Amino acid sequence: MMSPNHSTPDDRPANNNFRHTPLQIIHVIGNLLRIWSVYSMYRYLSQTGASVVLFIFSCLVPSTLFFLILQKPWKGRPLTNTQVVPSLINGGITALYYILWGIGLKSCGPVRAILAEYSGAVLGVLSAVLYGRRGHIWKKVGGLVAMLASFYFLSQGWAMATHSPFSFSDSQESEGQTEHVLDLKSMIAPILAGILSALRRVIARRISLKNQLKRRLNAITIASATCFLFPVAMWDMIVGSTNVELPFSAWAFSSTILFGIILIFHVDSIAEERYS
C-alpha cells in the first residue's frame, strides 16, 4: 500500500516548478527594475546632454568598489592566469559594450536599445539553425525570421522611444510630437552592443564553472572595464566633450548603479545557476 507521503515520479516536476517559482519572480522583478533604470538613464542623457562615457564611468566606479568589497577576489583559492587574463580581456569588451549601449540608448531610445541588446540572441538562433540539431528546424528558422523582422520594424520607427511603462509624464510631455524615423545606421551601435553583451556572457561562462568563482571573476571584469574607461573618460572630459560639466541626478545614477549593474548581475547569476 502506497504511503500518503510518497510522491510519484509525475509529481516531481510539479514540485520542482513550484520550488523555482520564487526565483522566477525574483528574475522578473530584477529585469523590470533594470528596465526602469534604463528609462531613467535615457531621460537624464536626453534632457541634460551629458556625456555618455562620463556617465557610464561615474556609475562603474562605485559598482567596482561594491563588487571588490563584496566578492574579495584576492581571497580564497588563488585564481589562475587562464581565468584572470580572459577576465581582463572581458573587461575591455564590457567597457566597449557600455559605451555602445549608452550611445545607442541616447540616439535610438529605450525600446529600440533594449530590444537591440538582444541581437546577440539572433546569432545564437542562427548558429542553432546552421550547426545545431536538425530537430524542430522550422521553429528555429521562424524564430530567426521573427527577430530579423522586429529589428527592421524597430529601425523604421515602429515603436515609441520615449514612453515609459512606469510613468505617464512622458506621454504628456511628448503629446503632439511625432517620432523621427531611424535608419539602419542608427541601429548599428545598440546591435553591436547586444553582440558584445552576448560575447562577454559566453566568456564569463566558459572560464567560471562555479557561481562563486563567477562572482569573483566578475569583480575583476568590472574593475578592468573601469580601468579601460578611465583614459577615455578623461579624454572626453578634457577635449572630447563640448559640455565638460556632468549634471548630477541622484535617481539616474543610483538606479543605474543599483539596478542596471549590480542587481541585474546577481539576478542573472541566480537564473543561470538554477536553470542551466
Residue frames as qw, qx, qy, qz and C-alpha x, y, z in Angstrom:
[[0.000, 0.889, 0.458, 0.000, 0.00, 0.00, 0.00],
 [0.428, 0.510, -0.016, 0.746, 1.39, 3.39, -1.02],
 [0.351, -0.431, -0.439, 0.706, 2.30, 5.79, 1.76],
 [0.136, 0.913, 0.379, -0.068, 0.43, 9.13, 1.77],
 [0.193, -0.865, 0.225, 0.405, 3.74, 11.00, 1.82],
 [0.579, -0.094, 0.634, 0.505, 5.17, 9.03, -1.07],
 [0.364, 0.702, -0.073, -0.608, 5.26, 11.08, -4.29],
 [0.829, 0.355, 0.408, 0.146, 5.04, 9.55, -7.70],
 [0.512, -0.080, 0.350, 0.780, 7.53, 10.46, -10.47],
 [0.153, 0.658, 0.503, 0.539, 4.80, 12.50, -12.16],
 [0.322, -0.906, -0.272, 0.041, 4.61, 14.77, -9.10],
 [0.648, -0.380, 0.059, 0.657, 8.33, 15.61, -9.02],
 [0.332, 0.331, 0.309, 0.827, 8.35, 18.03, -11.98],
 [0.236, -0.802, -0.365, -0.409, 5.45, 19.92, -10.46],
 [0.633, -0.704, -0.145, 0.287, 7.30, 20.16, -7.14],
 [0.593, -0.101, 0.176, 0.779, 10.44, 21.40, -8.88],
 [0.125, 0.571, 0.370, 0.722, 8.46, 24.02, -10.76],
 [0.427, -0.837, -0.308, -0.146, 6.87, 25.15, -7.51],
 [0.676, -0.516, -0.025, 0.525, 10.29, 25.48, -5.86],
 [0.469, 0.085, 0.288, 0.831, 11.62, 27.53, -8.80],
 [0.036, 0.816, 0.496, 0.295, 8.64, 29.91, -8.82],
 [0.338, -0.884, -0.083, 0.313, 10.14, 32.38, -6.26],
 [0.500, -0.331, 0.403, 0.691, 13.35, 32.51, -8.29],
 [0.298, 0.473, 0.604, 0.569, 11.38, 33.22, -11.44],
 [0.126, -0.924, -0.360, -0.034, 9.57, 36.05, -9.68],
 [0.457, -0.708, 0.146, 0.518, 12.90, 37.49, -8.49],
 [0.477, 0.010, 0.539, 0.694, 14.25, 37.27, -12.05],
 [0.151, 0.709, 0.551, 0.412, 11.24, 39.08, -13.50],
 [0.273, -0.930, -0.196, 0.146, 11.30, 41.81, -10.83],
 [0.543, -0.493, 0.278, 0.620, 15.04, 42.29, -11.31],
 [0.388, 0.238, 0.560, 0.692, 14.66, 42.75, -15.05],
 [0.014, -0.853, -0.468, -0.231, 11.76, 45.18, -14.57],
 [0.395, -0.846, -0.016, 0.356, 13.89, 47.27, -12.20],
 [0.523, -0.211, 0.436, 0.702, 16.70, 47.21, -14.73],
 [0.245, 0.565, 0.568, 0.546, 14.33, 48.45, -17.45],
 [0.216, -0.927, -0.302, 0.057, 13.20, 51.19, -15.09],
 [0.484, -0.632, 0.201, 0.571, 16.83, 52.28, -14.68],
 [0.461, 0.179, 0.547, 0.676, 17.23, 52.32, -18.47],
 [0.063, 0.813, 0.466, 0.345, 14.37, 54.80, -18.83],
 [0.385, -0.881, -0.071, 0.265, 15.85, 56.95, -16.05],
 [0.554, -0.328, 0.385, 0.661, 19.24, 56.90, -17.76],
 [0.353, 0.454, 0.566, 0.591, 17.69, 57.79, -21.12],
 [0.089, -0.925, -0.348, -0.125, 15.76, 60.73, -19.69],
 [0.484, -0.751, 0.103, 0.438, 18.86, 62.01, -17.93],
 [0.520, -0.129, 0.484, 0.692, 21.08, 61.79, -21.04],
 [0.250, 0.574, 0.580, 0.522, 18.48, 63.26, -23.39],
 [0.172, -0.931, -0.316, -0.067, 17.46, 66.16, -21.12],
 [0.449, -0.807, 0.157, 0.349, 20.90, 67.19, -19.86],
 [0.630, 0.740, -0.229, 0.055, 23.01, 66.35, -22.91],
 [0.518, -0.687, 0.509, 0.028, 25.60, 64.77, -20.60],
 [0.322, 0.538, -0.755, -0.195, 28.47, 62.71, -21.95],
 [0.938, -0.079, -0.227, -0.251, 27.66, 59.00, -22.22],
 [0.701, 0.257, -0.539, 0.389, 31.23, 57.98, -21.40],
 [0.005, 0.383, -0.503, 0.774, 31.41, 60.16, -18.28],
 [0.717, -0.273, 0.100, -0.634, 28.03, 58.91, -17.06],
 [0.940, 0.022, -0.335, -0.054, 28.95, 55.24, -17.56],
 [0.524, 0.326, -0.553, 0.560, 32.34, 55.76, -15.92],
 [0.250, -0.400, 0.388, -0.792, 30.74, 57.53, -12.93],
 [0.859, -0.198, 0.016, -0.472, 28.40, 54.56, -12.48],
 [0.878, 0.180, -0.427, 0.121, 31.11, 51.92, -12.89],
 [0.210, 0.508, -0.581, 0.601, 33.41, 53.36, -10.21],
 [0.510, -0.328, 0.495, -0.622, 31.05, 52.76, -7.22],
 [0.948, 0.076, -0.084, -0.297, 29.90, 49.47, -8.79],
 [0.671, 0.413, -0.552, 0.271, 33.52, 48.32, -8.95],
 [0.076, -0.439, 0.624, -0.641, 34.07, 49.21, -5.29],
 [0.774, -0.163, 0.242, -0.561, 30.92, 47.28, -4.34],
 [0.942, 0.201, -0.249, -0.098, 31.93, 44.13, -6.25],
 [0.491, 0.466, -0.603, 0.421, 35.51, 44.22, -4.97],
 [0.273, -0.389, 0.573, -0.667, 34.45, 44.70, -1.32],
 [0.838, -0.069, 0.187, -0.508, 31.71, 42.08, -1.53],
 [0.951, 0.251, -0.172, -0.058, 33.49, 39.39, -3.56],
 [0.421, -0.746, 0.508, 0.093, 37.13, 39.95, -2.47],
 [0.886, 0.424, -0.176, -0.063, 38.69, 38.20, -5.50],
 [0.272, 0.655, -0.641, 0.292, 42.12, 38.24, -3.81],
 [0.477, -0.337, 0.689, -0.428, 40.88, 35.89, -1.07],
 [0.909, 0.136, 0.266, -0.292, 40.11, 32.20, -1.25],
 [0.837, 0.055, 0.433, 0.329, 41.60, 29.79, -3.74],
 [0.153, -0.549, 0.349, 0.744, 44.19, 31.56, -5.96],
 [0.685, 0.646, 0.189, -0.279, 42.95, 32.33, -9.45],
 [0.707, -0.037, 0.482, 0.516, 44.98, 31.02, -12.38],
 [0.048, -0.400, 0.335, 0.852, 46.20, 33.06, -15.35],
 [0.021, -0.217, -0.834, -0.506, 43.78, 31.16, -17.59],
 [0.130, -0.716, -0.680, 0.088, 40.98, 32.71, -15.51],
 [0.203, -0.714, -0.143, 0.655, 42.34, 36.18, -14.77],
 [0.180, -0.225, 0.486, 0.825, 43.61, 37.06, -18.27],
 [0.015, -0.434, -0.754, -0.492, 40.26, 36.29, -20.03],
 [0.199, -0.775, -0.539, 0.263, 38.51, 38.28, -17.30],
 [0.221, -0.570, 0.092, 0.786, 40.73, 41.28, -18.03],
 [0.073, 0.041, 0.661, 0.745, 40.06, 40.93, -21.74],
 [0.113, -0.609, -0.770, -0.151, 36.37, 40.59, -20.94],
 [0.198, -0.690, -0.305, 0.626, 36.68, 43.90, -19.07],
 [0.078, -0.290, 0.385, 0.873, 37.71, 45.63, -22.29],
 [0.100, -0.321, -0.804, -0.491, 34.75, 44.05, -24.09],
 [0.204, -0.678, -0.661, 0.247, 32.46, 45.16, -21.25],
 [0.154, -0.550, -0.048, 0.819, 33.75, 48.74, -21.42],
 [0.039, 0.070, -0.582, -0.809, 33.12, 48.87, -25.18],
 [0.151, -0.474, -0.849, -0.178, 29.69, 47.32, -24.63],
 [0.163, -0.689, -0.494, 0.504, 28.69, 50.02, -22.14],
 [0.068, -0.411, 0.209, 0.885, 29.86, 52.81, -24.45],
 [0.129, -0.097, -0.731, -0.662, 27.96, 51.46, -27.46],
 [0.188, -0.543, -0.815, 0.069, 24.94, 50.72, -25.28],
 [0.118, -0.636, -0.321, 0.692, 24.84, 54.27, -23.95],
 [0.029, 0.277, -0.413, -0.867, 25.28, 55.77, -27.42],
 [0.164, -0.250, -0.845, -0.445, 22.52, 53.55, -28.79],
 [0.164, -0.609, -0.708, 0.319, 20.23, 54.39, -25.89],
 [0.066, -0.564, -0.102, 0.817, 20.73, 58.13, -26.36],
 [0.126, 0.258, -0.513, -0.809, 20.19, 58.04, -30.13],
 [0.317, -0.134, -0.829, -0.441, 17.55, 55.32, -30.53],
 [0.601, -0.383, 0.048, -0.700, 15.54, 55.45, -27.31],
 [0.456, -0.347, 0.744, -0.344, 14.92, 52.81, -24.62],
 [0.872, 0.199, 0.315, -0.316, 12.63, 50.44, -26.53],
 [0.751, 0.603, -0.268, -0.007, 14.91, 50.04, -29.53],
 [0.107, 0.667, -0.684, 0.276, 18.05, 49.89, -27.38],
 [0.616, -0.265, 0.646, -0.365, 16.62, 47.22, -25.08],
 [0.905, 0.296, 0.246, -0.181, 15.47, 45.02, -27.95],
 [0.593, 0.710, -0.371, 0.076, 18.62, 45.59, -29.97],
 [0.270, -0.631, 0.688, -0.236, 20.60, 44.45, -26.95],
 [0.782, -0.039, 0.598, -0.170, 19.17, 41.00, -27.57],
 [0.636, 0.648, -0.313, -0.278, 20.65, 40.97, -31.06],
 [0.048, -0.483, 0.873, -0.048, 23.19, 38.51, -29.70],
 [0.641, 0.109, 0.688, -0.323, 20.26, 36.11, -29.43],
 [0.710, 0.610, -0.082, -0.342, 19.91, 36.36, -33.22],
 [0.307, 0.604, -0.734, -0.034, 23.41, 34.97, -33.61],
 [0.362, -0.202, 0.857, -0.306, 22.55, 32.24, -31.13],
 [0.747, 0.366, 0.409, -0.376, 19.46, 31.23, -33.08],
 [0.589, 0.689, -0.346, -0.242, 21.40, 31.42, -36.36],
 [0.066, 0.504, -0.858, 0.075, 24.13, 29.16, -35.00],
 [0.548, 0.020, 0.756, -0.359, 21.49, 26.75, -33.73],
 [0.751, 0.534, 0.115, -0.371, 19.92, 26.66, -37.20],
 [0.527, 0.689, -0.486, -0.106, 23.23, 26.12, -39.02],
 [0.306, 0.439, -0.811, 0.235, 25.18, 23.96, -36.59],
 [0.485, -0.205, 0.623, -0.578, 22.65, 22.61, -34.11],
 [0.345, 0.139, 0.928, -0.015, 20.48, 19.56, -34.23],
 [0.125, -0.102, -0.607, -0.778, 18.10, 19.27, -37.10],
 [0.135, -0.524, -0.833, 0.117, 15.10, 18.74, -34.87],
 [0.006, -0.848, -0.428, 0.312, 12.45, 21.48, -34.94],
 [0.456, -0.010, 0.289, 0.842, 14.37, 23.25, -37.71],
 [0.031, 0.622, 0.483, 0.615, 11.33, 25.20, -38.90],
 [0.428, -0.840, -0.320, 0.092, 10.70, 26.59, -35.41],
 [0.561, -0.451, 0.099, 0.687, 14.29, 27.85, -35.28],
 [0.296, 0.247, 0.448, 0.807, 14.02, 29.40, -38.73],
 [0.163, -0.775, -0.501, -0.349, 10.71, 31.02, -37.80],
 [0.504, -0.767, -0.191, 0.348, 12.21, 32.49, -34.64],
 [0.497, -0.206, 0.256, 0.803, 15.16, 33.86, -36.60],
 [0.131, 0.482, 0.516, 0.696, 12.87, 35.47, -39.20],
 [0.318, -0.840, -0.432, -0.087, 10.71, 36.99, -36.45],
 [0.536, -0.608, -0.037, 0.584, 13.78, 38.53, -34.76],
 [0.379, 0.011, 0.385, 0.842, 15.10, 39.98, -38.01],
 [0.029, -0.648, -0.553, -0.523, 11.66, 41.39, -38.88],
 [0.409, -0.826, -0.344, 0.178, 11.32, 43.01, -35.44],
 [0.486, -0.432, 0.120, 0.750, 14.69, 44.72, -35.82],
 [0.233, 0.287, 0.499, 0.784, 13.68, 46.04, -39.26],
 [0.198, -0.774, -0.515, -0.311, 10.39, 47.43, -37.98],
 [0.502, -0.722, -0.200, 0.433, 12.14, 48.99, -34.99],
 [0.436, -0.180, 0.259, 0.843, 14.59, 50.75, -37.30],
 [0.047, 0.441, 0.534, 0.720, 11.65, 52.20, -39.23],
 [0.163, -0.196, 0.271, -0.928, 10.15, 53.78, -36.10],
 [0.612, -0.320, -0.582, -0.428, 7.52, 51.17, -35.25],
 [0.613, -0.457, -0.555, 0.327, 7.99, 51.71, -31.51],
 [0.169, -0.952, -0.035, -0.253, 7.80, 54.68, -29.19],
 [0.634, 0.301, -0.424, 0.573, 11.22, 55.74, -27.96],
 [0.007, 0.406, -0.363, 0.839, 10.16, 57.98, -25.10],
 [0.698, -0.428, -0.117, -0.562, 7.10, 56.44, -23.44],
 [0.055, 0.318, -0.862, 0.390, 7.96, 54.75, -20.16],
 [0.556, -0.332, -0.714, -0.265, 5.75, 51.90, -18.88],
 [0.459, -0.353, -0.624, 0.524, 6.26, 53.19, -15.33],
 [0.075, -0.460, -0.225, 0.856, 5.26, 56.83, -15.78],
 [0.357, 0.724, 0.579, 0.113, 2.56, 58.75, -17.59],
 [0.108, -0.835, 0.034, 0.538, 4.50, 62.01, -17.63],
 [0.343, -0.220, 0.638, 0.654, 6.38, 61.02, -20.78],
 [0.241, 0.511, 0.749, 0.347, 3.20, 60.82, -22.81],
 [0.021, -0.914, -0.342, 0.216, 2.12, 64.27, -21.60],
 [0.272, -0.688, 0.291, 0.606, 5.46, 65.83, -22.44],
 [0.226, -0.151, 0.738, 0.617, 5.61, 64.29, -25.92],
 [0.395, 0.614, 0.654, -0.199, 1.98, 64.98, -26.80],
 [0.407, 0.874, 0.084, -0.251, 1.65, 66.38, -30.29],
 [0.030, -0.709, 0.636, 0.303, 5.17, 65.35, -31.23],
 [0.940, 0.296, -0.087, -0.147, 5.92, 62.76, -33.86],
 [0.711, -0.478, 0.446, 0.259, 8.80, 60.40, -33.51],
 [0.312, 0.713, -0.500, -0.380, 11.53, 60.65, -36.10],
 [0.981, 0.182, -0.001, -0.068, 12.26, 57.62, -38.24],
 [0.390, -0.674, 0.591, 0.208, 15.63, 55.97, -37.73],
 [0.728, 0.490, -0.435, -0.201, 17.58, 54.23, -40.44],
 [0.965, -0.101, -0.209, 0.122, 19.60, 51.06, -40.05],
 [0.493, 0.469, -0.376, 0.629, 22.81, 53.04, -39.46],
 [0.328, -0.594, 0.285, -0.677, 21.36, 54.41, -36.23],
 [0.912, -0.303, 0.039, -0.273, 20.74, 50.86, -35.03],
 [0.725, 0.402, -0.499, 0.254, 24.35, 49.73, -35.53],
 [0.005, 0.519, -0.595, 0.614, 25.54, 50.90, -32.08],
 [0.674, -0.276, 0.425, -0.538, 22.87, 49.09, -29.99],
 [0.960, 0.186, -0.137, -0.160, 23.07, 45.96, -32.16],
 [0.560, 0.479, -0.563, 0.375, 26.85, 45.82, -31.75],
 [0.274, -0.461, 0.562, -0.630, 26.33, 46.36, -28.02],
 [0.888, -0.098, 0.158, -0.420, 23.99, 43.37, -27.98],
 [0.872, 0.329, -0.350, 0.099, 26.56, 41.20, -29.73],
 [0.258, 0.511, -0.604, 0.554, 29.27, 42.28, -27.27],
 [0.580, -0.374, 0.389, -0.610, 26.88, 41.60, -24.38],
 [0.979, 0.040, -0.036, -0.196, 26.37, 38.04, -25.62],
 [0.687, 0.466, -0.460, 0.314, 30.14, 37.63, -26.12],
 [0.037, -0.530, 0.590, -0.608, 31.04, 38.76, -22.61],
 [0.794, -0.247, 0.278, -0.481, 28.46, 36.39, -21.13],
 [0.949, 0.228, -0.216, -0.007, 29.92, 33.48, -23.12],
 [0.443, 0.526, -0.549, 0.475, 33.46, 34.29, -21.96],
 [0.361, -0.466, 0.504, -0.632, 32.36, 34.61, -18.33],
 [0.916, -0.092, 0.130, -0.368, 30.52, 31.28, -18.55],
 [0.854, 0.362, -0.356, 0.115, 33.47, 29.47, -20.13],
 [0.379, 0.469, -0.576, 0.552, 36.05, 30.50, -17.52],
 [0.308, -0.276, 0.584, -0.699, 33.89, 30.08, -14.40],
 [0.414, -0.125, -0.878, -0.204, 32.42, 26.68, -13.64],
 [0.308, -0.495, -0.726, 0.366, 31.02, 27.63, -10.23],
 [0.041, -0.879, -0.358, -0.311, 28.77, 30.55, -9.39],
 [0.510, -0.805, -0.004, 0.303, 31.01, 31.76, -6.55],
 [0.584, -0.169, 0.381, 0.696, 34.01, 31.75, -8.91],
 [0.271, 0.622, 0.493, 0.545, 31.95, 33.63, -11.47],
 [0.230, -0.945, -0.228, -0.035, 31.24, 36.39, -8.95],
 [0.572, -0.605, 0.204, 0.514, 34.93, 36.76, -8.10],
 [0.487, 0.102, 0.508, 0.703, 35.86, 36.96, -11.77],
 [0.110, 0.814, 0.471, 0.322, 33.04, 39.42, -12.39],
 [0.356, -0.885, -0.046, 0.297, 34.62, 41.78, -9.83],
 [0.511, -0.329, 0.434, 0.664, 37.86, 41.59, -11.83],
 [0.349, 0.465, 0.616, 0.531, 35.96, 42.16, -15.09],
 [0.053, -0.930, -0.349, -0.098, 34.11, 45.25, -13.83],
 [0.441, -0.762, 0.149, 0.450, 37.33, 46.65, -12.33],
 [0.506, -0.055, 0.547, 0.665, 39.09, 46.05, -15.64],
 [0.223, 0.699, 0.554, 0.393, 36.25, 47.76, -17.55],
 [0.224, -0.948, -0.155, 0.162, 36.54, 50.78, -15.25],
 [0.498, -0.529, 0.355, 0.588, 40.29, 50.96, -15.88],
 [0.434, 0.273, 0.615, 0.599, 39.74, 50.74, -19.64],
 [0.066, 0.840, 0.472, 0.259, 37.18, 53.54, -19.46],
 [0.424, -0.739, -0.128, 0.508, 39.31, 55.81, -17.28],
 [0.329, -0.257, 0.344, 0.841, 41.56, 57.27, -20.06],
 [0.082, 0.468, 0.665, 0.576, 38.56, 57.55, -22.41],
 [0.247, -0.839, -0.482, 0.055, 36.57, 59.43, -19.77],
 [0.403, -0.630, 0.026, 0.663, 39.49, 61.74, -19.01],
 [0.274, 0.027, 0.527, 0.804, 39.99, 62.42, -22.73],
 [0.048, -0.647, -0.655, -0.387, 36.29, 63.11, -23.14],
 [0.333, -0.823, -0.344, 0.307, 36.34, 65.47, -20.17],
 [0.394, -0.512, 0.179, 0.742, 39.37, 67.43, -21.40],
 [0.021, 0.342, -0.464, -0.817, 38.97, 67.74, -25.16],
 [0.006, 0.164, 0.902, 0.399, 36.26, 65.46, -26.44],
 [0.074, -0.667, -0.737, 0.076, 33.15, 66.96, -24.88],
 [0.077, 0.560, 0.164, 0.809, 31.68, 70.38, -25.52],
 [0.546, -0.674, -0.011, -0.497, 29.90, 70.27, -22.17],
 [0.353, 0.358, -0.764, 0.403, 32.51, 69.40, -19.53],
 [0.393, -0.228, 0.544, -0.705, 30.10, 69.53, -16.61],
 [0.342, -0.155, -0.912, -0.165, 28.24, 66.37, -15.66],
 [0.486, -0.399, 0.061, -0.775, 24.89, 67.36, -14.13],
 [0.020, 0.093, -0.934, 0.345, 24.02, 65.28, -11.08],
 [0.694, -0.208, -0.216, -0.655, 20.79, 63.35, -10.75],
 [0.381, -0.358, 0.772, -0.360, 20.54, 61.12, -7.68],
 [0.823, 0.172, 0.422, -0.340, 17.91, 58.82, -9.19],
 [0.730, 0.615, -0.265, -0.135, 19.59, 58.43, -12.59],
 [0.229, 0.599, -0.739, 0.205, 22.94, 57.48, -11.05],
 [0.434, -0.263, 0.748, -0.428, 21.62, 55.37, -8.17],
 [0.852, 0.248, 0.271, -0.373, 19.14, 53.41, -10.31],
 [0.686, 0.597, -0.411, -0.061, 21.78, 52.68, -12.95],
 [0.075, 0.531, -0.789, 0.300, 24.29, 51.54, -10.32],
 [0.494, -0.142, 0.717, -0.472, 21.90, 49.50, -8.18],
 [0.778, 0.323, 0.418, -0.339, 19.53, 48.07, -10.79],
 [0.674, 0.694, -0.179, -0.182, 21.39, 48.36, -14.10],
 [0.388, 0.609, -0.674, 0.155, 24.76, 46.96, -12.97],
 [0.147, -0.340, 0.824, -0.428, 24.72, 45.34, -9.52],
 [0.662, 0.071, 0.532, -0.523, 21.26, 43.80, -9.15],
 [0.803, 0.447, -0.155, -0.363, 20.95, 42.54, -12.72],
 [0.356, 0.502, -0.786, 0.062, 24.25, 40.65, -12.41],
 [0.246, -0.163, 0.853, -0.431, 23.13, 38.79, -9.28],
 [0.728, 0.272, 0.302, -0.552, 19.70, 38.09, -10.74],
 [0.717, 0.514, -0.401, -0.247, 21.19, 36.66, -13.95],
 [0.142, 0.441, -0.861, 0.210, 23.71, 34.64, -11.91],
 [0.504, -0.012, 0.706, -0.497, 20.92, 33.05, -9.87],
 [0.787, 0.413, 0.059, -0.454, 18.98, 32.27, -13.05],
 [0.567, 0.549, -0.606, -0.097, 21.99, 30.68, -14.76],
 [0.070, -0.346, 0.873, -0.336, 22.86, 28.68, -11.66],
 [0.568, 0.092, 0.638, -0.512, 19.35, 27.28, -11.19],
 [0.758, 0.494, 0.228, -0.361, 18.26, 26.74, -14.79],
 [0.317, 0.665, -0.625, -0.258, 21.49, 25.85, -16.58]]
